[in-house]
Structure formats: C-alpha cells, structure tokens
Amino acid sequence: MTVRFNSHLTSIPGYTPGVPKGHTAEDVAGSDLAQLASNESPFPPLPEVVEAITRAAGAMNRYPDPAATRLRRRLADRHEIEPGQISVANGSCDFLLAAAEALLEPGAEIVYAWPSFSMYPNMAAMTGAREIQVPLNEDQTHDLEAMLDEITAATQIVIVCNPNNPTGTYIPFAEISDFVSRVPDHVLVIIDEAYIEFQTRDDPALTVDLLKDFSNLVLLRTFSKTHSLAGLRVGYAMASPAFNGAVNAVRQPFSVNALAQAAAVEALEHGDQVQRQIEKSIIERVRIESEVRDLGLTTADTEANFSWISLGERGPEIEDEVVGVLAAAGIVVRPGRLLGGPGWLRVSYGTSEENDRFVAALGEAIELHG
Ligand SMILES: Cc1ncc(COP(=O)(O)O)c(C=O)c1O
C-alpha cells in the first residue's frame, strides 16, 4: 500500500518559476541574467524599507500580529475605507486559493477569461468546481458580455484581471462598473488589480468607490509589483467584512509574516518614490513597445509593466527558437505557450540597460528565425 493523495491533486497545474532551474533570486541579482519573466519590480526595495525589515528581524522569536493591525489601518487610511474592509495575505495569490476554498466545491462554477493569470485554473482544480474559461477578444481584451452570458445559478466566482496578465490589456473603469452592476448578487466578483497602478487611463481609486454599492465585490492588490516586495509575499484584499471573515476562516492565523508586515507599513510611507519608479516603468513601456513594433512585430495594447508580443503567423513554430536566442543572451522571458497564448512572448520591463539588451536580442532572433 502507498499513501493515496487527494484525487484533486492530479488536476492542479504546476507552476513554472521565472528564475531558471538551479538559480536563486540572489544569484540572479548579482549576475548578468536579465530576469524579465515574472513581472517583478526591477528596483530593489528602498533603503528605509530594508531598515524596517532589519529592525523587525530582531523580534523574530515572537509570532507576528495575526490581524496585521497596523498595516490594515495604514491601508484603510490610504484608501479611505474601514480597516474591516481590508484583509492582508501571503501575496495576493493566497486570497485566490482561500476564496476557492471558501466558495467552491463540486457542482459550483467559476468564470474567468483566458489567457489570464495562471493561478485561476488552480481554483477549480483544487476544489472540483467547474471552470468556464471565456476566450479573450481578438485584440486580447476581456469579452465581458460573453463572461456575463456564462453566469448561471451555479456560478460562485467571476474573476476579471485588470490589467490582464499575460496580455497587459486594460478595461476602462466605466466598463468595469457596468459589468459589476450586471453580475447577480449571489456571485463573488474578484477584480484582480495586481497591475492597476501601471495603467494611465483611470484613477485607481475609482474601483474602491464601488465597494460602497457592491458587497459581492473583492479588489485584490499586491506589494509585489510596485513596492519591490515580491520576495516577502504581501498582498491585500479590499472587500466586505463578510468576505474577509470567510478567507480568514480557511487560512492559518499567521499567514503574513512579521518582516512582510513591517516592510509593507514602511513602503506605504514612500508613495512619492514608488510613484517615480512606476513612471520610469511607463516610460520604458512606451519605448519598448515602439522599438518592438519597429522590428515588424505587433503587441497587445498594454497598460501593465510587461508587453505581450505576437511573433506573427509562424509564431507557434518559432517561439522556442526565439526564447532560446534570448536565453543564450542571458535574457529570461515567458513563452506564450506556457501562458495559454502559443506564438506570443511575455516580457517584463527591467532596467533600461536590460530592456536595451532584450530588444537587441529579439531583433537578432527575428532575423534568424522570423
Ligand atoms: C494578475 C496577478 N494576480 C496576482 C499575482 C500574485 O501576486 P502576489 O505576488 O501578490 O501573490 C500576480 C503575480 O504575478 C498576477 O500577475
């Protein structure tokens, strides 16, 4: 007899890490490898944040505050909502899995667009719920009407990723607001806003205002992309106290470690510097998109910290060769076939120098294989 694991395990998709096998994030930081595969911030954490982590490290003999009181209060002040509407987690991924556990079961349904964030398929797989993946429009945007059409009495969760990973495409606030108002009350609407600060079309505070009218709405945000804290794992949800209670019920009490709490509290004190880094990424976005188009390639209309690049009609055939040429030049990107979009590449923006290297190597790859 051998140990028999839960039958759901066989359907849970594995995660392919962005750092190549055998490397740690620290090796990558000290090397020539351009790590453009995980949409992280290319900027190290601010010195004040590193100091706060060092100070907190001296008290590691104690458990962290399970309620993350100080961090939740700061986030509530920042977003002008009540602390009871904020919950923090070990990265925003933690909320996706907790929401699945709290709301899904065999017979329930979850609706989301595809291609979208690779963690969503895990939610159905781990619970035995039925997933409905609604294909993106041809321009790589969400087809919100088709998503609404898929909602039934059995639907428990609908997710909209905005801007969408891996395509970077953005749904304007007016359309999000209309969508949320048309989803029936029994369905939890998760708007995954991991990249919302990089979009330049709307004020990111607008969706927060919707919380007043829709108790079935959850907004997910993270310190991983804009606050340079991907390695510490800290994300937050803005939602009804009922949602926050449900996800807390299915998670361990200490899901956000003390270093992460201290770092996030400090990072919130430096909004101006964080904003300047976001602006640098947006400037790089404009430049890279234009240089990639000069190579004769097309891209989705991105509002995120990464580009989604079509390799053309022969894309699915040449994708591996292109990724290989980039890897030989020390540049790691995500091949689209791993993200539900064969023939495409997703590249995160790095430092200006890394971005220059990426565009030059992509040019060579297209010349060789395009
Ligand atoms: C759309 C989306 N949501 C959530 C996450 C997870 O973020 P976190 O690091 O907070 O778990 C990511 C990370 O890549 C993402 O792309």
The ligand as a Gaussian input file, in Angstrom:
#p B3LYP/6-31G(d) Opt

LIG

0 1
 C       -2.713000      39.002000     -12.117000
 C       -1.919000      38.613000     -10.938000
 N       -2.533000      38.464000      -9.770000
 C       -1.858000      38.122000      -8.669000
 C       -0.499000      37.905000      -8.726000
 C        0.191000      37.440000      -7.493000
 O        0.760000      38.432000      -6.797000
 P        1.375000      38.143000      -5.350000
 O        2.847000      38.229000      -5.534000
 O        0.812000      39.250000      -4.523000
 O        0.914000      36.813000      -4.891000
 C        0.186000      38.035000      -9.914000
 C        1.636000      37.778000      -9.974000
 O        2.245000      37.643000     -10.979000
 C       -0.546000      38.402000     -11.053000
 O        0.052000      38.513000     -12.236000

